[in-house]
Amino acid sequence: VYKRQRLSPLTKGVNKQLLPIYDKPLIFYPLSILMLSKIRDILLIVNPGQIKNFKSLLGDGKRFGIKIQYKIQKKPRGLADAFILGKSFIKKDNVALILGDNFFYGQNLSKMLLNCSKLNEGAKVILHKVPKPELFGVAKINNLKKITSIKEKPKKFISDFAITGLYFFDNKVVKYAKQLKPSKRGELEITDLLKKYLSTSKLKAEQLGRGGAWLDTGSIEDFYKTSLFVSAIENRQGFKIACIEEIAYLNKWIGKKEVLKAIKFYGNCEYSNYLRKLIS
């Protein structure tokens, strides 16, 4: 979904989600989170004129054992607009939303994601402790993991739990999104959507625990911090973060044949060498 131009002029020639975070396009990271959640039907909402670039990289998702569809957001109408644009895609199902510039990492991440994807009713957000809550939308929670209040960039301290860019909703989200009115900046705000669930006590939270990492790659500084983080983890531990073919292979969504095709697609590079080790 549209974001402000904090990475300009880099993003004047190419979509931000196609820029590299270490050795992979940024889009691989949020895509891997959905795949770790065992979500296989994905709608990618893109800016006008960008579908061709994404399709050349990801295609229809069949290579990864998933199904990817595309939708254009013609104007920056806000995150909640995703559920209006995606109405025919969502149909009567529950749905998850992840922002294309958010990075998640953690030891128990997969377990938490699978738990979230089993949501039957209401909404659930992922929270992460931050040192400067005044820079984020934050949530106050009780001991039952229910959110009691949320505030966008609070001037007075109410909580140090930031609301990250990963959300799980029941099917009521489409109806709620249609009821929203544009904010002062002319957008349908995700915070207003969450407040709909909060008003009926149906908004819950999961926390990224100690050792977990959430990074928003919206600025140049954060973009390169994320690259350095991925580089350090991968080179020290010997595995790749957000290798989407590996996730698909371990989930048995694809076999060796598809991994070999991926190696041919990427050509002679370290990513291909990693895939060779995966199936050797």
C-alpha positions as a Python dict, from the first residue, in 0.01 Angstrom:
ca = {
    (1, 'V'): (0, 0, 0),
    (2, 'Y'): (116, 356, -69),
    (3, 'K'): (374, 500, 171),
    (4, 'R'): (526, 845, 185),
    (5, 'Q'): (842, 911, -11),
    (6, 'R'): (1096, 879, 272),
    (7, 'L'): (1335, 680, 50),
    (8, 'S'): (1331, 923, -241),
    (9, 'P'): (1517, 953, -479),
    (10, 'L'): (1585, 576, -460),
    (11, 'T'): (1216, 502, -507),
    (12, 'K'): (1171, 730, -807),
    (13, 'G'): (1297, 456, -1038),
    (14, 'V'): (1193, 140, -855),
    (15, 'N'): (936, 39, -594),
    (16, 'K'): (1077, 30, -239),
    (17, 'Q'): (973, -334, -192),
    (18, 'L'): (1204, -432, -479),
    (19, 'L'): (1510, -267, -326),
    (20, 'P'): (1757, -504, -155),
    (21, 'I'): (1769, -584, 214),
    (22, 'Y'): (2112, -749, 215),
    (23, 'D'): (2085, -1021, -52),
    (24, 'K'): (1709, -1028, -120),
    (25, 'P'): (1438, -789, -233),
    (26, 'L'): (1253, -633, 59),
    (27, 'I'): (926, -796, -52),
    (28, 'F'): (1068, -1142, 34),
    (29, 'Y'): (1062, -1056, 407),
    (30, 'P'): (691, -976, 456),
    (31, 'L'): (603, -1250, 207),
    (32, 'S'): (798, -1501, 418),
    (33, 'I'): (598, -1397, 727),
    (34, 'L'): (272, -1484, 553),
    (35, 'M'): (418, -1815, 438),
    (36, 'L'): (537, -1897, 791),
    (37, 'S'): (177, -1831, 898),
    (38, 'K'): (76, -2103, 645),
    (39, 'I'): (-110, -1842, 440),
    (40, 'R'): (-102, -1941, 73),
    (41, 'D'): (-354, -1706, -93),
    (42, 'I'): (-200, -1360, -113),
    (43, 'L'): (-315, -1030, -261),
    (44, 'L'): (-34, -785, -334),
    (45, 'I'): (-153, -424, -344),
    (46, 'V'): (82, -211, -553),
    (47, 'N'): (121, 139, -695),
    (48, 'P'): (19, 212, -1055),
    (49, 'G'): (277, 95, -1309),
    (50, 'Q'): (449, -149, -1070),
    (51, 'I'): (269, -477, -1140),
    (52, 'K'): (504, -573, -1424),
    (53, 'N'): (811, -549, -1198),
    (54, 'F'): (653, -756, -922),
    (55, 'K'): (527, -1018, -1165),
    (56, 'S'): (872, -1058, -1320),
    (57, 'L'): (1006, -1139, -972),
    (58, 'L'): (720, -1332, -812),
    (59, 'G'): (485, -1428, -1093),
    (60, 'D'): (163, -1590, -975),
    (61, 'G'): (340, -1753, -679),
    (62, 'K'): (321, -2105, -817),
    (63, 'R'): (701, -2135, -792),
    (64, 'F'): (665, -2103, -416),
    (65, 'G'): (358, -2323, -378),
    (66, 'I'): (135, -2023, -316),
    (67, 'K'): (-111, -1811, -515),
    (68, 'I'): (-40, -1440, -566),
    (69, 'Q'): (-291, -1196, -710),
    (70, 'Y'): (-236, -825, -771),
    (71, 'K'): (-442, -512, -718),
    (72, 'I'): (-360, -150, -796),
    (73, 'Q'): (-420, 124, -539),
    (74, 'K'): (-456, 426, -768),
    (75, 'K'): (-431, 689, -493),
    (76, 'P'): (-285, 687, -139),
    (77, 'R'): (-612, 622, 49),
    (78, 'G'): (-458, 459, 357),
    (79, 'L'): (-391, 110, 491),
    (80, 'A'): (-753, 34, 573),
    (81, 'D'): (-837, 83, 205),
    (82, 'A'): (-670, -255, 144),
    (83, 'F'): (-982, -431, 274),
    (84, 'I'): (-1210, -237, 40),
    (85, 'L'): (-982, -300, -258),
    (86, 'G'): (-953, -665, -157),
    (87, 'K'): (-1322, -732, -93),
    (88, 'S'): (-1362, -978, -382),
    (89, 'F'): (-1036, -1149, -284),
    (90, 'I'): (-1126, -1183, 86),
    (91, 'K'): (-1485, -1297, 25),
    (92, 'K'): (-1605, -1465, 347),
    (93, 'D'): (-1262, -1555, 483),
    (94, 'N'): (-1062, -1410, 770),
    (95, 'V'): (-758, -1214, 660),
    (96, 'A'): (-410, -1097, 755),
    (97, 'L'): (-244, -773, 651),
    (98, 'I'): (129, -708, 653),
    (99, 'L'): (298, -388, 543),
    (100, 'G'): (549, -428, 265),
    (101, 'D'): (828, -251, 452),
    (102, 'N'): (810, -434, 787),
    (103, 'F'): (1074, -683, 902),
    (104, 'F'): (1017, -943, 1174),
    (105, 'Y'): (1261, -1187, 1329),
    (106, 'G'): (1244, -1404, 1639),
    (107, 'Q'): (1313, -1748, 1782),
    (108, 'N'): (947, -1833, 1847),
    (109, 'L'): (811, -1630, 1557),
    (110, 'S'): (669, -1923, 1357),
    (111, 'K'): (478, -2058, 1657),
    (112, 'M'): (329, -1715, 1728),
    (113, 'L'): (230, -1663, 1363),
    (114, 'L'): (55, -2000, 1342),
    (115, 'N'): (-137, -1916, 1658),
    (116, 'C'): (-245, -1581, 1512),
    (117, 'S'): (-354, -1733, 1181),
    (118, 'K'): (-604, -1952, 1370),
    (119, 'L'): (-799, -1641, 1471),
    (120, 'N'): (-1175, -1707, 1460),
    (121, 'E'): (-1322, -1384, 1590),
    (122, 'G'): (-1215, -1025, 1636),
    (123, 'A'): (-872, -887, 1552),
    (124, 'K'): (-519, -942, 1671),
    (125, 'V'): (-213, -721, 1640),
    (126, 'I'): (156, -788, 1702),
    (127, 'L'): (319, -564, 1962),
    (128, 'H'): (685, -491, 2024),
    (129, 'K'): (846, -290, 2303),
    (130, 'V'): (1017, 26, 2182),
    (131, 'P'): (1235, 285, 2360),
    (132, 'K'): (1051, 582, 2202),
    (133, 'P'): (677, 504, 2201),
    (134, 'E'): (594, 863, 2111),
    (135, 'L'): (705, 782, 1755),
    (136, 'F'): (455, 499, 1706),
    (137, 'G'): (96, 392, 1742),
    (138, 'V'): (92, 217, 2081),
    (139, 'A'): (-140, -18, 2269),
    (140, 'K'): (-211, -66, 2638),
    (141, 'I'): (-293, -426, 2732),
    (142, 'N'): (-429, -615, 3032),
    (143, 'N'): (-314, -950, 3168),
    (144, 'L'): (-551, -1136, 2931),
    (145, 'K'): (-371, -997, 2624),
    (146, 'K'): (-671, -779, 2549),
    (147, 'I'): (-601, -425, 2436),
    (148, 'T'): (-768, -162, 2656),
    (149, 'S'): (-660, 149, 2464),
    (150, 'I'): (-462, 258, 2160),
    (151, 'K'): (-309, 592, 2076),
    (152, 'E'): (-127, 719, 1769),
    (153, 'K'): (206, 882, 1862),
    (154, 'P'): (108, 972, 2219),
    (155, 'K'): (256, 1287, 2370),
    (156, 'K'): (200, 1147, 2720),
    (157, 'F'): (316, 796, 2808),
    (158, 'I'): (44, 528, 2808),
    (159, 'S'): (247, 225, 2695),
    (160, 'D'): (578, 129, 2536),
    (161, 'F'): (421, -143, 2319),
    (162, 'A'): (424, -31, 1956),
    (163, 'I'): (168, -171, 1714),
    (164, 'T'): (369, -330, 1433),
    (165, 'G'): (267, -363, 1070),
    (166, 'L'): (117, -711, 1099),
    (167, 'Y'): (-255, -758, 1165),
    (168, 'F'): (-504, -1047, 1173),
    (169, 'F'): (-877, -981, 1128),
    (170, 'D'): (-1204, -1169, 1109),
    (171, 'N'): (-1431, -1110, 810),
    (172, 'K'): (-1604, -811, 970),
    (173, 'V'): (-1301, -605, 872),
    (174, 'V'): (-1443, -541, 524),
    (175, 'K'): (-1766, -399, 668),
    (176, 'Y'): (-1577, -191, 925),
    (177, 'A'): (-1338, -52, 660),
    (178, 'K'): (-1633, 68, 453),
    (179, 'Q'): (-1769, 255, 756),
    (180, 'L'): (-1450, 457, 807),
    (181, 'K'): (-1425, 824, 722),
    (182, 'P'): (-1101, 976, 590),
    (183, 'S'): (-873, 1136, 848),
    (184, 'K'): (-740, 1492, 828),
    (185, 'R'): (-474, 1371, 586),
    (186, 'G'): (-743, 1218, 363),
    (187, 'E'): (-672, 851, 438),
    (188, 'L'): (-858, 558, 592),
    (189, 'E'): (-648, 497, 900),
    (190, 'I'): (-564, 151, 1032),
    (191, 'T'): (-583, 292, 1387),
    (192, 'D'): (-949, 389, 1331),
    (193, 'L'): (-1015, 37, 1204),
    (194, 'L'): (-857, -115, 1516),
    (195, 'K'): (-1073, 112, 1732),
    (196, 'K'): (-1381, -51, 1577),
    (197, 'Y'): (-1268, -382, 1727),
    (198, 'L'): (-1157, -215, 2048),
    (199, 'S'): (-1507, -72, 2101),
    (200, 'T'): (-1650, -427, 2113),
    (201, 'S'): (-1362, -568, 2325),
    (202, 'K'): (-1253, -787, 2032),
    (203, 'L'): (-898, -656, 1992),
    (204, 'K'): (-622, -882, 2123),
    (205, 'A'): (-244, -876, 2109),
    (206, 'E'): (57, -1100, 2073),
    (207, 'Q'): (402, -980, 2173),
    (208, 'L'): (737, -1024, 2005),
    (209, 'G'): (935, -1143, 2307),
    (210, 'R'): (1289, -1064, 2414),
    (211, 'G'): (1526, -1154, 2134),
    (212, 'G'): (1262, -1078, 1873),
    (213, 'A'): (1316, -795, 1628),
    (214, 'W'): (1076, -568, 1445),
    (215, 'L'): (1214, -308, 1209),
    (216, 'D'): (1030, -60, 990),
    (217, 'T'): (1241, 4, 680),
    (218, 'G'): (1065, 330, 597),
    (219, 'S'): (1371, 553, 630),
    (220, 'I'): (1716, 530, 474),
    (221, 'E'): (1876, 479, 815),
    (222, 'D'): (1638, 197, 914),
    (223, 'F'): (1669, 41, 569),
    (224, 'Y'): (2043, -5, 606),
    (225, 'K'): (2021, -104, 973),
    (226, 'T'): (1795, -389, 863),
    (227, 'S'): (2042, -495, 595),
    (228, 'L'): (2324, -502, 850),
    (229, 'F'): (2108, -703, 1090),
    (230, 'V'): (2026, -965, 823),
    (231, 'S'): (2390, -981, 713),
    (232, 'A'): (2511, -1037, 1072),
    (233, 'I'): (2256, -1313, 1146),
    (234, 'E'): (2302, -1497, 819),
    (235, 'N'): (2681, -1490, 818),
    (236, 'R'): (2708, -1595, 1181),
    (237, 'Q'): (2444, -1868, 1185),
    (238, 'G'): (2467, -1999, 829),
    (239, 'F'): (2099, -1990, 739),
    (240, 'K'): (1901, -1737, 539),
    (241, 'I'): (1622, -1520, 670),
    (242, 'A'): (1321, -1503, 435),
    (243, 'C'): (1435, -1763, 184),
    (244, 'I'): (1086, -1819, 47),
    (245, 'E'): (1178, -2130, -150),
    (246, 'E'): (1316, -2288, 167),
    (247, 'I'): (993, -2216, 355),
    (248, 'A'): (788, -2363, 70),
    (249, 'Y'): (1015, -2669, 48),
    (250, 'L'): (1004, -2738, 423),
    (251, 'N'): (624, -2696, 415),
    (252, 'K'): (620, -2951, 129),
    (253, 'W'): (445, -2701, -97),
    (254, 'I'): (719, -2752, -358),
    (255, 'G'): (972, -3026, -430),
    (256, 'K'): (1330, -3049, -555),
    (257, 'K'): (1214, -2986, -912),
    (258, 'E'): (1081, -2641, -823),
    (259, 'V'): (1393, -2557, -620),
    (260, 'L'): (1612, -2646, -920),
    (261, 'K'): (1397, -2418, -1136),
    (262, 'A'): (1450, -2140, -881),
    (263, 'I'): (1828, -2191, -899),
    (264, 'K'): (1810, -2156, -1276),
    (265, 'F'): (1590, -1845, -1243),
    (266, 'Y'): (1827, -1666, -1003),
    (267, 'G'): (2144, -1773, -1181),
    (268, 'N'): (2493, -1809, -1033),
    (269, 'C'): (2473, -1633, -695),
    (270, 'E'): (2498, -1702, -321),
    (271, 'Y'): (2121, -1736, -294),
    (272, 'S'): (2129, -2015, -554),
    (273, 'N'): (2420, -2181, -371),
    (274, 'Y'): (2211, -2181, -54),
    (275, 'L'): (1923, -2346, -241),
    (276, 'R'): (2161, -2613, -375),
    (277, 'K'): (2266, -2699, -18),
    (278, 'L'): (1899, -2717, 79),
    (279, 'I'): (1826, -3003, -160),
    (280, 'S'): (2165, -3176, -158),
}
